[in-house]
């Protein structure tokens, strides 16, 4: 039983060593380092925010996170001191908030504002 086990271990170690040796032997000699990535893009012109602004408020043991894009409030996450967090979302852009206990419950159809008279 031991000769069979030792033969299997030798076979596995050789199988692992052969591709590494083959790759090192066939490496091209004219390799150059990868250039540095470009800097991140600047914010878009016209004051359009690239990322949402999040304001975190602590009140009476609860945490309120206000999410805004271009200064417009679109989501609030409320984490009570005792209980499960819930979300208030403005889905239509009208300012009316709808409560969600879990954002991953069910099908959510994407909604985008195509044009606005602001």
SEDRENZA-374247 format. One record per residue: residue number from 1; x, y, z of N, C-alpha, C in turn. Coordinates in Angstrom, 3 decimals. Example, Ala and Ser with C-alpha at 12.3 -4.5 7.8 and 13.67 -1.06 7.14 Angstrom:
<atoms>
<1, <13.190, -5.690, 7.800>, <12.300, -4.500, 7.800>, <13.200, -3.300, 7.800>>;
<2, <12.850, -2.250, 7.080>, <13.670, -1.060, 7.140>, <12.900, 0.030, 7.870>>;
</atoms>
This chain:
<atoms>
<1, <0.818, -1.194, 0.000>, <0.000, 0.000, 0.000>, <0.863, 1.259, 0.000>>;
<2, <1.972, 1.244, 0.778>, <2.848, 2.406, 0.827>, <3.549, 2.655, -0.509>>;
<3, <4.004, 1.614, -1.227>, <4.628, 1.906, -2.528>, <3.638, 2.569, -3.492>>;
<4, <2.382, 2.181, -3.434>, <1.376, 2.772, -4.317>, <1.140, 4.238, -3.944>>;
<5, <1.088, 4.527, -2.657>, <0.897, 5.897, -2.197>, <2.088, 6.773, -2.559>>;
<6, <3.294, 6.277, -2.352>, <4.478, 7.066, -2.694>, <4.578, 7.278, -4.199>>;
<7, <4.211, 6.293, -5.003>, <4.230, 6.455, -6.462>, <3.218, 7.514, -6.895>>;
<8, <2.065, 7.533, -6.247>, <1.044, 8.530, -6.585>, <1.531, 9.930, -6.221>>;
<9, <2.172, 10.082, -5.074>, <2.684, 11.393, -4.670>, <3.776, 11.891, -5.611>>;
<10, <4.647, 10.994, -6.041>, <5.706, 11.370, -6.984>, <5.103, 11.793, -8.316>>;
<11, <4.086, 11.068, -8.779>, <3.442, 11.404, -10.053>, <2.765, 12.770, -9.977>>;
<12, <2.112, 13.053, -8.868>, <1.439, 14.343, -8.718>, <2.458, 15.471, -8.664>>;
<13, <3.562, 15.288, -7.940>, <4.567, 16.347, -7.847>, <5.238, 16.596, -9.196>>;
<14, <5.484, 15.537, -9.966>, <6.065, 15.722, -11.300>, <5.086, 16.417, -12.236>>;
<15, <3.818, 16.058, -12.137>, <2.807, 16.690, -12.991>, <2.684, 18.171, -12.682>>;
<16, <2.898, 18.562, -11.424>, <2.823, 19.978, -11.058>, <4.092, 20.717, -11.459>>;
<17, <5.236, 20.062, -11.459>, <6.507, 20.725, -11.745>, <6.752, 20.904, -13.232>>;
<18, <6.258, 20.008, -14.078>, <6.543, 20.066, -15.510>, <5.977, 21.328, -16.159>>;
<19, <4.698, 21.738, -15.921>, <4.216, 22.962, -16.573>, <4.979, 24.212, -16.134>>;
<20, <5.412, 24.281, -14.872>, <6.157, 25.450, -14.399>, <7.506, 25.524, -15.106>>;
<21, <8.191, 24.415, -15.203>, <9.487, 24.394, -15.880>, <9.327, 24.709, -17.365>>;
<22, <8.275, 24.208, -17.986>, <8.020, 24.469, -19.399>, <7.740, 25.953, -19.625>>;
<23, <6.974, 26.564, -18.733>, <6.647, 27.982, -18.881>, <7.887, 28.842, -18.704>>;
<24, <8.754, 28.500, -17.767>, <9.967, 29.286, -17.563>, <10.932, 29.129, -18.731>>;
<25, <10.994, 27.947, -19.342>, <11.916, 27.718, -20.455>, <11.447, 28.439, -21.712>>;
<26, <10.135, 28.624, -21.889>, <9.592, 29.232, -23.107>, <9.216, 30.697, -22.931>>;
<27, <9.734, 31.369, -21.910>, <9.426, 32.778, -21.673>, <10.195, 33.631, -22.672>>;
<28, <9.526, 34.578, -23.346>, <10.232, 35.457, -24.284>, <11.227, 36.346, -23.538>>;
<29, <12.292, 36.721, -24.212>, <13.347, 37.508, -23.573>, <13.088, 39.019, -23.660>>;
<30, <12.136, 39.456, -24.472>, <11.919, 40.887, -24.676>, <10.687, 41.409, -23.917>>;
<31, <10.423, 40.897, -22.725>, <9.287, 41.360, -21.938>, <9.564, 42.735, -21.355>>;
<32, <8.521, 43.568, -21.291>, <8.637, 44.903, -20.724>, <7.567, 45.073, -19.653>>;
<33, <7.798, 45.954, -18.676>, <6.802, 46.128, -17.613>, <5.516, 46.756, -18.145>>;
<34, <4.426, 46.496, -17.463>, <3.131, 47.046, -17.836>, <3.110, 48.524, -17.465>>;
<35, <2.620, 49.397, -18.351>, <2.592, 50.832, -18.022>, <1.569, 51.116, -16.909>>;
<36, <1.762, 52.249, -16.226>, <0.858, 52.660, -15.160>, <-0.531, 52.968, -15.744>>;
<37, <-1.602, 52.677, -15.009>, <-2.946, 52.996, -15.524>, <-3.157, 54.512, -15.546>>;
<38, <-4.045, 54.987, -16.415>, <-4.291, 56.426, -16.480>, <-5.012, 56.893, -15.216>>;
<39, <-4.952, 58.188, -14.914>, <-5.647, 58.696, -13.729>, <-7.161, 58.590, -13.912>>;
<40, <-7.928, 58.593, -12.815>, <-9.382, 58.502, -12.952>, <-9.930, 59.721, -13.675>>;
<41, <-11.058, 59.573, -14.350>, <-11.601, 60.699, -15.125>, <-12.061, 61.831, -14.208>>;
<42, <-11.976, 63.035, -14.728>, <-12.453, 64.206, -14.009>, <-13.981, 64.191, -14.003>>;
<43, <-14.615, 64.883, -13.047>, <-16.084, 64.968, -13.061>, <-16.569, 65.600, -14.356>>;
<44, <-17.759, 65.220, -14.748>, <-18.320, 65.736, -15.987>, <-18.556, 67.237, -15.878>>;
<45, <-18.547, 67.909, -17.006>, <-18.751, 69.360, -17.028>, <-20.198, 69.686, -16.698>>;
<46, <-20.419, 70.878, -16.222>, <-21.772, 71.320, -15.916>, <-22.212, 70.967, -14.508>>;
<47, <-21.291, 70.544, -13.652>, <-21.640, 70.261, -12.266>, <-22.341, 68.937, -12.054>>;
<48, <-22.324, 68.048, -13.016>, <-22.981, 66.757, -12.864>, <-22.120, 65.877, -11.976>>;
<49, <-22.705, 65.339, -10.918>, <-21.961, 64.504, -9.983>, <-21.736, 63.119, -10.577>>;
<50, <-20.537, 62.585, -10.373>, <-20.228, 61.249, -10.852>, <-20.701, 60.207, -9.838>>;
<51, <-20.562, 60.516, -8.556>, <-20.949, 59.591, -7.499>, <-21.982, 60.248, -6.596>>;
<52, <-22.833, 59.439, -5.943>, <-23.796, 60.028, -5.016>, <-23.109, 60.563, -3.767>>;
<53, <-23.727, 61.565, -3.178>, <-23.238, 62.134, -1.924>, <-24.034, 61.496, -0.795>>;
<54, <-23.351, 60.970, 0.215>, <-23.998, 60.304, 1.334>, <-23.735, 61.106, 2.596>>;
<55, <-24.825, 61.479, 3.285>, <-24.738, 62.196, 4.551>, <-25.238, 61.267, 5.644>>;
<56, <-24.437, 61.054, 6.679>, <-24.802, 60.151, 7.766>, <-25.105, 60.991, 9.008>>;
<57, <-26.316, 60.796, 9.548>, <-26.769, 61.513, 10.734>, <-27.051, 60.509, 11.851>>;
<58, <-26.664, 60.846, 13.084>, <-26.934, 60.014, 14.254>, <-27.958, 60.762, 15.111>>;
<59, <-29.128, 60.126, 15.340>, <-30.163, 60.749, 16.161>, <-30.781, 59.721, 17.092>>;
<60, <-30.757, 59.984, 18.378>, <-31.418, 59.145, 19.387>, <-31.081, 57.665, 19.219>>;
<61, <-29.853, 57.357, 18.920>, <-29.432, 55.963, 18.790>, <-29.692, 55.354, 17.429>>;
<62, <-30.333, 56.081, 16.515>, <-30.547, 55.547, 15.169>, <-29.653, 56.275, 14.182>>;
<63, <-29.350, 55.585, 13.097>, <-28.494, 56.135, 12.055>, <-29.332, 56.378, 10.808>>;
<64, <-29.216, 57.570, 10.237>, <-29.944, 57.932, 9.024>, <-28.918, 58.281, 7.958>>;
<65, <-28.961, 57.570, 6.833>, <-28.056, 57.829, 5.707>, <-28.875, 58.432, 4.573>>;
<66, <-28.549, 59.658, 4.164>, <-29.242, 60.333, 3.076>, <-28.377, 60.270, 1.825>>;
<67, <-28.917, 59.733, 0.752>, <-28.196, 59.584, -0.518>, <-28.747, 60.619, -1.505>>;
<68, <-27.843, 61.437, -2.053>, <-28.229, 62.492, -2.990>, <-27.373, 62.427, -4.258>>;
<69, <-27.978, 62.796, -5.381>, <-27.264, 62.969, -6.642>, <-27.634, 64.350, -7.153>>;
<70, <-26.616, 65.168, -7.416>, <-26.804, 66.566, -7.836>, <-27.653, 67.332, -6.835>>;
<71, <-27.504, 67.020, -5.546>, <-28.237, 67.717, -4.500>, <-29.658, 67.246, -4.298>>;
<72, <-30.129, 66.282, -5.089>, <-31.511, 65.806, -4.991>, <-31.543, 64.494, -4.207>>;
<73, <-32.339, 64.459, -3.150>, <-32.469, 63.291, -2.293>, <-33.248, 62.205, -3.020>>;
<74, <-32.654, 60.993, -3.124>, <-33.353, 59.903, -3.797>, <-33.520, 58.671, -2.918>>;
<75, <-32.746, 58.545, -1.821>, <-32.878, 57.384, -0.958>, <-32.430, 57.730, 0.446>>;
<76, <-33.122, 57.163, 1.432>, <-32.756, 57.295, 2.836>, <-32.725, 55.895, 3.426>>;
<77, <-31.650, 55.572, 4.125>, <-31.557, 54.301, 4.847>, <-31.606, 54.629, 6.337>>;
<78, <-32.580, 54.039, 7.033>, <-32.749, 54.273, 8.459>, <-32.395, 52.988, 9.193>>;
<79, <-31.429, 53.078, 10.108>, <-31.040, 51.939, 10.936>, <-31.402, 52.283, 12.379>>;
<80, <-32.544, 51.740, 12.884>, <-32.936, 52.044, 14.257>, <-31.974, 51.414, 15.257>>;
<81, <-31.997, 51.934, 16.499>, <-31.103, 51.390, 17.524>, <-31.477, 49.948, 17.854>>;
<82, <-32.741, 49.625, 17.815>, <-33.211, 48.250, 18.038>, <-34.150, 47.897, 16.895>>;
<83, <-33.701, 47.052, 15.994>, <-34.557, 46.657, 14.889>, <-33.787, 46.486, 13.603>>;
<84, <-34.547, 46.263, 12.546>, <-33.994, 45.978, 11.226>, <-33.976, 47.273, 10.406>>;
<85, <-32.913, 47.528, 9.650>, <-32.882, 48.739, 8.814>, <-33.966, 48.706, 7.739>>;
<86, <-34.428, 49.902, 7.358>, <-35.383, 50.009, 6.263>, <-34.980, 51.179, 5.383>>;
<87, <-35.545, 51.215, 4.175>, <-35.159, 52.202, 3.170>, <-36.380, 53.010, 2.755>>;
<88, <-36.184, 54.290, 2.495>, <-37.186, 55.161, 1.914>, <-36.635, 55.606, 0.571>>;
<89, <-37.377, 55.326, -0.518>, <-36.874, 55.630, -1.861>, <-37.856, 56.495, -2.627>>;
<90, <-37.315, 57.459, -3.360>, <-38.080, 58.297, -4.274>, <-37.908, 57.690, -5.659>>;
<91, <-38.874, 56.896, -6.080>, <-38.738, 56.172, -7.350>, <-39.082, 57.013, -8.567>>;
<92, <-39.930, 58.017, -8.404>, <-40.372, 58.792, -9.558>, <-39.712, 60.157, -9.657>>;
<93, <-39.009, 60.586, -8.612>, <-38.392, 61.897, -8.621>, <-39.330, 62.996, -8.171>>;
<94, <-40.499, 62.632, -7.652>, <-41.492, 63.622, -7.230>, <-41.302, 64.075, -5.794>>;
<95, <-40.465, 63.393, -5.028>, <-40.268, 63.726, -3.629>, <-41.056, 62.842, -2.683>>;
<96, <-41.952, 62.018, -3.217>, <-42.735, 61.096, -2.386>, <-41.908, 59.838, -2.146>>;
<97, <-41.690, 59.506, -0.876>, <-40.857, 58.362, -0.518>, <-41.713, 57.118, -0.304>>;
<98, <-41.208, 55.981, -0.772>, <-41.849, 54.683, -0.572>, <-40.945, 53.864, 0.322>>;
<99, <-41.557, 53.174, 1.320>, <-40.766, 52.399, 2.272>, <-40.527, 50.983, 1.742>>;
<100, <-39.275, 50.517, 1.901>, <-38.888, 49.154, 1.576>, <-38.150, 48.586, 2.779>>;
<101, <-38.547, 47.399, 3.210>, <-37.847, 46.755, 4.323>, <-36.604, 46.036, 3.849>>;
<102, <-36.585, 45.639, 2.569>, <-35.433, 44.954, 2.001>, <-35.359, 45.323, 0.533>>;
<103, <-34.213, 45.798, 0.076>, <-34.088, 46.211, -1.316>, <-34.021, 45.040, -2.281>>;
<104, <-33.708, 43.846, -1.785>, <-33.584, 42.678, -2.662>, <-34.831, 41.816, -2.670>>;
<105, <-35.963, 42.329, -2.252>, <-37.166, 41.502, -2.214>, <-37.961, 41.690, -3.500>>;
<106, <-37.970, 40.684, -4.330>, <-38.780, 40.711, -5.530>, <-38.106, 41.379, -6.717>>;
<107, <-38.891, 41.555, -7.772>, <-38.417, 42.123, -9.024>, <-38.464, 43.645, -8.953>>;
<108, <-37.358, 44.275, -9.306>, <-37.300, 45.732, -9.355>, <-36.992, 46.146, -10.785>>;
<109, <-37.922, 46.834, -11.396>, <-37.758, 47.285, -12.764>, <-36.922, 48.562, -12.757>>;
<110, <-35.875, 48.642, -13.590>, <-35.063, 49.864, -13.618>, <-35.871, 51.051, -14.137>>;
<111, <-35.677, 52.196, -13.495>, <-36.374, 53.421, -13.890>, <-35.345, 54.524, -14.029>>;
<112, <-35.338, 55.194, -15.163>, <-34.411, 56.283, -15.403>, <-35.180, 57.540, -15.748>>;
<113, <-34.666, 58.676, -15.346>, <-35.251, 59.957, -15.730>, <-34.617, 60.343, -17.056>>;
<114, <-35.435, 60.408, -18.104>, <-34.930, 60.735, -19.436>, <-34.817, 62.252, -19.601>>;
<115, <-35.833, 62.973, -19.159>, <-35.816, 64.414, -19.305>, <-36.503, 65.042, -18.108>>;
<116, <-36.023, 66.212, -17.675>, <-36.575, 66.879, -16.517>, <-36.627, 68.376, -16.789>>;
<117, <-37.667, 69.050, -16.296>, <-37.828, 70.501, -16.477>, <-37.355, 71.245, -15.239>>;
<118, <-36.244, 70.860, -14.630>, <-35.744, 71.528, -13.427>, <-34.954, 72.748, -13.765>>;
</atoms>
